Amino acid sequence: MLDDDATLPESITEALVRASFADDEVSAVLIGAMLREGDARERVLALRAGARRTLLDPERWRAALSDEDPLVRREAATLVASESDSEVDQLLAAMLEDGDALVVEAAARAVAEVVGCAFIIDLPELGGRKRLEAMGMPVHALCEFEGL
């Protein structure tokens, strides 16, 4: 008997990873189904695939951000940071009250906005300050140390 891998059934995990790079309706249906019915790991993989393919509407984000499993909520908070939707922002703000500290941390990172950089010692020879200022970032340092 020949061992032909093409005839072996694909695991859900493998199918979700493949679906995140596919551009077909069958993969989109699989992602949607696993967001609702998979175990925590499968829901995380489905979230990543859905985010990569921009398949997640506010309703799906809401479901993921309020999932029963902290692993799924953490992943959702991390992934949703790239979204700019006021409804999603409200959900993230509510997650700051979550009972799982890692979920709160992920939500805080997702809603955070960097408004400046502060350093104790500026090392001008390294050029970090110039690069940050070129990006429009305000930079503050308590002191400078010339020459390394």
N, C-alpha and C positions, 0 to 999 in steps of 0.2 A: 504494500500500500504506500502510495506517495504521500509525503508530508507537505501539503500545499497550504501555506499560511493564508492565502487569499480565500480559502474556503472555511477557515475558522471564524467563528463569530467574534466580533470586536467587543471589547468591554465598554461599558458606559463611559468610564474614565477616558479611554482612548478616543471614543467617538466625540466626547465633549472637547477634547484638545483639538481634534481634527476640525470640529465644527467652528471653532473660533477663527479658523483661517479659511473656511469654505464660504462660498457666496451663493448658497442655494436655499430653497425654501425648506427642504427636509432638515437641514442642519438648524435652521431657525426654529422649526417646530420642536426639535430635540432640545434645544436650549430652553425654550419656553416651558416644556414639560418638566425638565429637570429642575428648573427654578421653583416649580410647585411641588414636585413629588420626590425628588432625589433625597439622599441622606445629606448630612451637612457638607461633606467633602464634595459631593456631586453638585450641590447648590453653589458652592464657592467656585467650582470650575465653570458652571453655567453662568455665574455672574461675570467672571473674567471674559468668557467668550461673548456674552451679550454686550458687555462694555466695549470690547474690542470692535465688535461689529455694529455698534451704536443701535442695538435693538431694545434698549431698556427705556421705557417711558416712565413718567413720574409714578404711576401705579406700581410698576415692578420695582422701582427704587424704594418706594414706601414699604412694600412687602419685605424686601431684603433688609432694609434698615430696622425693621421691627421683627425680624425673624426670631424664633424661639432660641436658636443656637448662637451663643456669643461669637463663635468663629465666623459665622455668616455675617453677623452685624458688623464685626471688625472689618472684614473684607469689603463689605458694601460701603462703609464709611471711608475707607481708603480709596476705593475706586471712584466714588461719587465726587471726589474733590475736583475732578476735571469737568464736572457738569456745572452749568450756570442756569439754574432754574430756581425761582424763589420758593416753590413748594418743597423742593429737595433741601434747600437751605433751612427751611423751617423744621424739617425732619431731623436734619443734622443738629440743629440747636437743641431739639428735644433730646437727642441722644447724649448730650452733655450730662444728663441726669441718669444715665443707664447705671445699673447695678454692677456691671463688669468694668473694672478700671481700664482694661485694654480697649474696650469699646469707647469709653470716654476719651482716652488718649487719641484713638484713631479719628473720632469725630472732631476733636480739637484741632488736629492737624489738617483735617479737611476744610474747616472753616477759617483757619488762620490766614492772615495776610501779612507778609513781611513788609514792614514799613521803614526799616533801617537796620544798620549793623553797628554794633558797639564792641570795641576791643580794649583790652587793658594796655597792650603795647602794640604800636604800629611799627612794622618793619618795612620801611619804604623800598628798600632794595629788592624786595620780593615782588613788588608791584600789585599786590592784592587790592590795596585801597583804590588805585587807579582803575583797575578792572571793574570793581564794584561801582565806583562813581560813574564810569562810562555806561553802565547799565541803568543809571539814574537813581541809584541807591544812596541815601544819605549815610555817611560813615563818620563815626565818632571814636576817638581813641584818647585814653587818659594821658599817654605819653608816646614819644617816638624813640626808637633806638636806631641810630644811623650806623651802618657798617656791621657786617657780620664777621 
